[in-house]
Amino acid sequence: MTRTIPSQLLTAAAFAPFGDVLDVTGTPDKIINQGLCGRHHDRATLDFGPQGRAGISLFNAEPRELPYRLEMVERHPEGSQAFIPMHQHPFLVIVAPDEGGVPGTPLAFVTDGAQAINLHRGTWHGVLTPLAAPGFFAVVDRIGTTANLQEHWFDAPYTVTGR
């Protein structure tokens, strides 16, 4: 049995239970650099727990296509995780509410090409899924020595479709 999830455009309001949408919409908080740069200040709540520190990694992910077969989600109980594209191509973001320690029904979002995301600590999410090449991302997440990855494989896969 395959279950279907339609993707939707990523919005801050729809994504709020799972994390932060990082973009430069609205009026900048500050104008800096001799008036030539708008700073949109402190856009994400980064959380690395008491035993971790922030790290910046670079990812190079293979592009995927819609419809996309979703078989597994993961979460990081010890820290948040931000995905910042180093391109202006949309990417697929899959999240699921926690229902007693297991993921509930997933939701799928597609960025507009100028958005990044920060997943709250413990949020169930799909793997990094660029929809075009290159799949270059800067990732800000927890670096530490304690376990910070839990995976959940679904009994039946989901198919994520376009809007």
C-alpha positions as CSV (number, residue, x, y, z in Angstrom):
1,M,0.0,0.0,0.0
2,T,1.3,3.4,-0.9
3,R,0.0,6.6,0.7
4,T,0.1,10.0,-1.0
5,I,1.1,13.3,0.4
6,P,0.7,16.4,-1.8
7,S,3.5,19.0,-1.4
8,Q,2.7,22.6,-0.6
9,L,4.6,25.8,-0.8
10,L,6.7,26.4,2.3
11,T,5.4,29.2,4.6
12,A,6.5,30.3,8.0
13,A,3.0,29.8,9.5
14,A,2.6,26.2,8.2
15,F,6.2,25.2,9.1
16,A,6.2,26.9,12.6
17,P,5.4,23.7,14.6
18,F,8.5,22.1,13.1
19,G,11.1,24.9,12.8
20,D,11.9,28.2,11.3
21,V,11.8,29.4,7.7
22,L,14.8,31.6,6.9
23,D,14.3,34.2,4.2
24,V,14.7,37.9,3.6
25,T,11.1,38.9,3.3
26,G,9.8,42.1,4.9
27,T,11.8,45.1,6.1
28,P,15.3,44.4,7.3
29,D,15.9,44.7,11.0
30,K,19.0,46.8,10.4
31,I,20.8,48.5,7.5
32,I,24.5,48.0,7.6
33,N,27.6,48.2,5.5
34,Q,27.4,51.9,4.6
35,G,23.6,51.5,3.9
36,L,24.1,48.9,1.2
37,C,23.0,45.7,3.1
38,G,19.8,44.8,4.9
39,R,20.3,42.6,7.9
40,H,17.4,40.3,8.7
41,H,18.6,39.5,12.2
42,D,18.4,36.4,14.4
43,R,16.0,34.4,12.2
44,A,16.4,30.9,13.8
45,T,16.3,29.4,17.2
46,L,19.5,27.2,17.3
47,D,19.6,24.6,20.0
48,F,22.6,22.3,20.5
49,G,21.8,21.0,24.0
50,P,24.2,21.1,27.0
51,Q,26.7,18.6,25.5
52,G,27.0,20.0,22.0
53,R,28.3,22.9,20.0
54,A,27.4,24.5,16.7
55,G,29.1,23.2,13.6
56,I,28.9,24.2,10.0
57,S,29.2,21.3,7.5
58,L,28.8,21.4,3.7
59,F,26.6,18.8,2.0
60,N,26.5,17.8,-1.7
61,A,23.2,15.9,-2.2
62,E,22.0,14.1,-5.3
63,P,18.9,15.7,-6.8
64,R,15.6,13.8,-6.6
65,E,12.3,14.2,-8.5
66,L,8.6,14.4,-7.7
67,P,6.8,12.1,-7.2
68,Y,9.2,11.1,-4.4
69,R,9.1,7.8,-2.5
70,L,9.3,8.5,1.3
71,E,10.3,5.4,3.2
72,M,12.1,6.8,6.2
73,V,12.3,9.9,8.4
74,E,14.8,10.8,11.1
75,R,15.2,13.2,14.0
76,H,18.0,14.6,16.1
77,P,17.0,14.6,19.8
78,E,20.1,16.5,20.9
79,G,20.0,19.6,18.6
80,S,18.4,21.7,15.9
81,Q,19.5,21.4,12.3
82,A,19.5,24.2,9.7
83,F,19.7,23.6,5.9
84,I,20.9,26.6,3.9
85,P,21.0,26.1,0.1
86,M,24.1,27.5,-1.7
87,H,22.0,27.9,-4.9
88,Q,18.6,29.3,-5.7
89,H,16.7,26.1,-6.6
90,P,13.7,24.8,-4.7
91,F,14.1,21.8,-2.4
92,L,11.7,19.4,-0.8
93,V,11.2,19.5,3.0
94,I,9.4,16.7,4.7
95,V,8.4,16.9,8.4
96,A,6.1,14.9,10.7
97,P,4.6,15.6,14.1
98,D,5.7,13.4,17.0
99,E,3.0,11.0,18.2
100,G,4.3,9.3,21.3
101,G,7.8,8.8,20.1
102,V,7.0,7.9,16.5
103,P,6.3,10.1,13.5
104,G,2.7,10.9,12.6
105,T,1.5,11.6,9.1
106,P,4.2,13.5,7.2
107,L,3.7,16.9,5.6
108,A,5.7,18.0,2.5
109,F,6.8,21.5,1.6
110,V,8.7,22.9,-1.4
111,T,10.8,26.0,-0.9
112,D,10.6,28.9,-3.3
113,G,14.4,28.8,-4.1
114,A,15.2,31.7,-1.7
115,Q,14.4,30.0,1.6
116,A,16.4,28.0,4.1
117,I,15.0,26.1,7.0
118,N,16.0,25.3,10.6
119,L,14.4,22.2,12.1
120,H,13.7,22.3,15.8
121,R,15.4,19.8,18.1
122,G,13.6,16.4,17.9
123,T,11.6,17.2,14.7
124,W,10.9,14.1,12.5
125,H,12.1,15.0,9.0
126,G,13.0,13.5,5.7
127,V,16.5,13.5,4.3
128,L,17.9,16.4,2.4
129,T,16.1,16.4,-0.9
130,P,17.2,18.9,-3.5
131,L,15.0,19.0,-6.6
132,A,17.7,20.2,-9.0
133,A,21.5,20.2,-9.3
134,P,23.7,21.3,-7.7
135,G,22.6,20.0,-4.3
136,F,25.1,22.2,-2.3
137,F,24.0,23.1,1.2
138,A,25.6,24.6,4.3
139,V,24.3,22.8,7.3
140,V,24.4,24.2,10.9
141,D,23.9,21.5,13.4
142,R,25.1,20.0,16.7
143,I,28.5,18.5,17.0
144,G,29.0,16.3,20.0
145,T,29.9,12.9,21.3
146,T,26.5,11.6,22.3
147,A,24.0,9.9,19.9
148,N,21.9,12.4,18.0
149,L,20.2,10.4,15.3
150,Q,17.0,8.3,15.4
151,E,15.5,6.8,12.2
152,H,12.0,5.5,11.6
153,W,11.1,3.3,8.6
154,F,7.5,3.3,7.6
155,D,5.6,0.0,7.3
156,A,4.2,1.3,4.0
157,P,5.9,4.1,1.9
158,Y,4.4,7.5,1.1
159,T,4.5,9.1,-2.3
160,V,5.1,12.8,-2.2
161,T,3.5,14.5,-5.3
162,G,3.7,18.0,-6.7
163,R,1.1,20.7,-5.9
